[in-house]
Amino acid sequence: IHENVPGVLSEINSIFSDIGINISAQYLQTNDKVGYVVMDIHEQYSELALSKLNGVNGTIRCRVLF
């Protein structure tokens, strides 16, 4: 869940790309103030990815679902 501001989705995608994790599916929904993105990945859960995602400017909440 994130603030709906330009660049958030781009930064999220860059994090996965930089770590070498492939995104197999992605769903994004926003309103005027907030948005959320759900991603399916093929890689094993990564503490580094979660840590970096929590550091994205505008992040409200980030979690991993198994």
N, C-alpha and C positions, 0 to 999 in steps of 0.2 A: 504494500500500500504506500502510495507516495503523493506528494503535492503535485498537482497537474501544472507543471511548468515545462517549458521547452528544454530538451536535452536529456531528460531523465532516462527515457527508453534507450537512447543512443549510448549513454554511459553504462547502463545495465548490460546491453549486448556486448559492449567493448570488454567488460570484465570477463565474461565467459570466453570471448575470443582470445584475449590475452593469456588466459590460463590454459587454453586449449580444450575447452569443453564445448562440444557440439550441441546446439539447441535443436531438438527435433520437433517441437511445437511451441507456440506462443499465443496467448490470448491477452488482449489489453482492453480495458473498459475505463472510461473516464467520465466525470461530470465537470462542472465549472471549477471545482476546488481540488478534488482528489481523483486519483486513478489507482487501478491495480493491474498487475500483470501476473499471469500464471504461466510458468514455463516447464516443459518436459525436457529433460536432458538424458543422454545415454551414458553419461559418466557417473562414476561412484561419487557419492556425497563428498563435498569438499569444504572443510572448515575455512580455508582461505577464501573461497568464493563467497561464503556466507558473511565472513568478516568484511570483505570488500563491498558487498551489496549493502550492508548496514551503514557503510560509510558514504554512500551516494548522497549528494546534497539533495534534500527534499524527501528522503526516505522517512516514512512514518512508522512502518513495521515490516519486518522481513522474517520469514520462517521457511523451514523445509518440511514438506509433507512427503511421507513415504507411502 
